[in-house]
Amino acid sequence: MMQGGVARRYAQALFELAAEQHKIDEYEKELSAVVATIGTDRELAAFLKNQVIAPSEKKEVFRKTFGDRVSPAMASFLDIVVEKKREAWLPAIAEAYTARADRARGVQEVEVRTAVALSDEDLAAIGASLEQSLKAKVRLQARVDPRLIGGVTLKIGDRLVDGSVRGRLDRLKSRLVRAEVER
């Protein structure tokens, strides 16, 4: 939980700078590229996780690795992250930044879980329906979860809408248990 709060604070600071400079999308792409590079380069990831290595050495590696691929403002941001020993939290910072940028753009992220994969047409129909009801642009993240048996669950922010067969069975079970206890 603490990591989430710290990540949101760093993301908010970067977002405010990006908004001031009218570079919200640019910084989002740069930060995502940095996180993707670290995620795919095991040697770099292990180097950054090593607590024994001094921040000055890590900053130098960041400059060599990303120097010409990120803006000076992003390079400065990464220096601060490394100086404060938060480089392991870059994925969480990037996620929080994207969420903040989406809010500014009026985009709502919705996770759609189904027991089987949905067709592109079905996803488009769900997206259109959600955009109409939420009165916002929607970015769908489709996930397959066979445990649902059938139906669909939607996670919209911190709300969960459960229309799955598994959810219905669980609710029925709870009602039956309560009814049995009340007797």
C-alpha positions in Angstrom: 0.0 0.0 0.0 2.8 2.4 0.9 4.4 1.8 -2.6 1.1 2.8 -4.2 1.0 6.1 -2.4 4.6 6.8 -3.1 4.1 5.9 -6.8 1.1 8.1 -7.0 3.0 11.1 -5.6 5.9 10.6 -8.0 3.4 10.2 -10.9 1.5 13.3 -9.8 4.6 15.4 -9.7 5.6 14.2 -13.2 2.1 14.7 -14.4 2.0 18.3 -13.2 5.3 19.0 -14.9 4.0 17.4 -18.1 0.7 19.3 -18.0 2.6 22.6 -17.5 4.8 21.8 -20.5 1.9 20.3 -22.6 3.7 17.0 -22.8 1.4 14.6 -21.1 1.4 12.0 -23.9 5.1 12.4 -24.6 6.1 11.8 -21.0 3.8 8.8 -20.8 5.4 7.2 -23.8 8.9 7.9 -22.5 8.2 6.5 -19.1 6.5 3.4 -20.6 9.5 2.9 -22.8 11.9 3.1 -19.8 9.8 0.6 -17.9 9.5 -1.7 -20.9 13.3 -1.6 -21.4 14.0 -2.5 -17.7 11.4 -5.2 -17.9 13.0 -6.9 -20.9 16.6 -6.4 -19.9 17.3 -8.8 -17.1 20.9 -7.5 -16.6 19.7 -3.9 -16.3 16.8 -4.9 -13.9 19.2 -6.9 -11.7 21.6 -3.9 -11.7 18.9 -1.5 -10.6 17.6 -3.8 -7.9 21.0 -4.2 -6.3 20.9 -2.1 -3.1 24.7 -2.1 -2.8 25.3 -0.1 -6.0 25.5 3.7 -5.4 22.8 5.9 -6.9 25.5 7.8 -8.7 26.4 4.6 -10.6 22.8 3.9 -11.4 22.2 7.4 -12.6 25.2 7.0 -15.0 23.7 3.8 -16.4 20.3 5.5 -16.8 22.0 8.3 -18.7 23.9 5.9 -21.0 20.9 3.7 -21.5 18.1 6.3 -21.9 20.0 9.6 -22.4 19.2 10.2 -26.1 15.8 8.4 -25.9 14.1 10.6 -23.3 13.7 14.3 -22.8 15.9 16.3 -20.4 12.9 16.6 -18.1 12.4 12.8 -18.0 16.1 12.3 -17.5 16.0 14.7 -14.5 12.9 12.8 -13.2 14.7 9.5 -13.5 17.7 11.0 -11.6 15.4 11.9 -8.8 13.8 8.5 -8.7 17.2 6.9 -8.5 18.6 9.4 -6.0 15.6 8.6 -3.7 16.1 4.8 -4.3 12.7 4.4 -5.9 13.9 2.8 -9.2 12.3 -0.5 -8.3 8.9 1.3 -8.2 9.1 2.7 -11.7 6.5 0.2 -13.0 4.1 1.4 -10.3 4.9 5.0 -11.0 4.3 4.5 -14.7 1.0 2.8 -14.0 -0.1 5.6 -11.7 1.0 8.2 -14.3 -1.0 6.6 -17.0 -4.1 6.4 -14.7 -3.6 10.1 -13.9 -3.2 11.0 -17.6 -6.3 9.0 -18.5 -8.3 10.9 -15.9 -7.2 14.2 -17.5 -8.2 12.9 -20.9 -11.6 11.6 -19.6 -10.6 8.0 -20.2 -12.0 5.3 -17.9 -10.1 2.0 -17.7 -12.4 -1.0 -17.4 -11.3 -4.6 -16.9 -13.7 -7.1 -18.5 -13.4 -10.7 -17.3 -15.2 -13.5 -19.1 -15.0 -17.3 -19.0 -14.1 -17.4 -22.7 -12.4 -14.9 -25.0 -14.7 -12.3 -26.5 -14.7 -11.4 -30.2 -13.6 -8.0 -31.2 -17.2 -7.2 -32.1 -18.4 -8.2 -28.6 -15.7 -6.0 -27.0 -16.6 -3.1 -29.2 -20.3 -3.5 -28.2 -19.4 -3.6 -24.5 -17.1 -0.6 -24.9 -19.8 1.4 -26.7 -22.4 0.6 -24.1 -20.0 1.5 -21.3 -19.0 4.8 -22.9 -22.7 5.7 -23.1 -23.5 4.7 -19.5 -20.3 6.1 -18.0 -20.3 9.2 -20.3 -16.6 8.8 -20.7 -14.1 7.3 -23.2 -13.4 3.7 -22.2 -10.3 1.6 -22.5 -11.1 -2.1 -22.1 -8.7 -4.6 -20.7 -10.1 -8.1 -21.6 -9.1 -11.0 -19.4 -10.2 -14.6 -19.6 -11.1 -16.3 -16.3 -12.6 -19.8 -16.7 -13.5 -19.9 -13.0 -16.4 -17.5 -13.8 -18.1 -20.3 -15.7 -20.1 -17.8 -17.7 -21.2 -14.2 -17.8 -19.0 -11.2 -17.3 -17.4 -9.1 -14.5 -16.5 -5.5 -15.0 -14.0 -3.7 -12.8 -14.5 0.1 -13.2 -12.1 1.9 -11.0 -12.7 0.5 -7.5 -16.2 -0.8 -8.3 -16.9 -4.4 -9.3 -20.0 -5.3 -11.3 -20.3 -9.1 -11.1 -22.7 -10.6 -13.7 -20.9 -14.0 -13.7 -22.4 -17.4 -13.1 -19.8 -18.0 -10.4 -20.8 -14.7 -8.7 -24.5 -15.7 -8.9 -23.7 -19.1 -7.4 -21.7 -17.5 -4.6 -24.5 -15.1 -3.8 -27.1 -17.9 -3.8 -24.9 -19.9 -1.5 -24.6 -17.0 0.9 -28.4 -16.5 1.0 -28.9 -20.2 1.6 -26.4 -20.2 4.5 -28.0 -17.2 6.0 -31.4 -18.7 5.7 -30.2 -21.9 7.4 -28.6 -19.9 10.2 -31.7 -17.9 10.8 -33.8 -21.0 11.4 
